[in-house]
Amino acid sequence: MSDMVNVNFKLDAETKRGMEQACKDMGLSLSAAFTVFAKKVSREKRIPFELSVDPFYSESNMRYLEEKMAAYKAGTLKFAKHELIED
């Protein structure tokens, strides 16, 4: 086996607790889980799951919300259906 190195990074406490519990339920340590992830990324040259952007944080939606907040503060807000709102 090649030389082992330490890798350090930060997680918020809630995420760490959730991951520790999930790993425990699978019989893995955090270190083993991250090693599995790192080996898969290294082998496949990709993130091994789908990543997507939350449309709420899109530039166009942020601009829309800023405009609505400005209208609210000015007392001119008119309500209209927005494409991200589901019935």
FENWO-V612427 format. One record per residue. RES is the residue in one small letter. SS is DSSP state (H for helix, E for strand, L for the rest). PSI is psi in whole degrees, 0 to 359 (999 if undefined). Layout:
res: (RES	RES)
ss: (SS	SS)
psi: (PSI	PSI)
This chain:
res: (m	s	d	m	v	n	v	n	f	k	l	d	a	e	t	k	r	g	m	e	q	a	c	k	d	m	g	l	s	l	s	a	a	f	t	v	f	a	k	k	v	s	r	e	k	r	i	p	f	e	l	s	v	d	p	f	y	s	e	s	n	m	r	y	l	e	e	k	m	a	a	y	k	a	g	t	l	k	f	a	k	h	e	l	i	e	d)
ss: (L	L	L	L	L	L	L	L	L	L	L	L	H	H	H	H	H	H	H	H	H	H	H	H	H	L	L	L	L	H	H	H	H	H	H	H	H	H	H	H	H	H	H	H	L	L	L	L	L	L	L	L	L	L	H	H	H	L	H	H	H	H	H	H	H	H	H	H	H	H	H	H	H	H	L	L	L	L	L	L	L	L	L	L	L	L	L)
psi: (143	172	138	145	155	142	127	138	167	143	151	154	320	318	317	314	316	318	319	317	316	317	317	316	333	1	27	154	165	317	315	319	316	327	317	313	310	319	321	317	315	317	316	347	40	162	128	28	163	134	141	161	135	119	341	323	11	155	318	323	322	318	316	313	322	319	317	321	319	317	321	312	329	352	19	17	129	130	139	152	135	146	337	349	125	144	999)
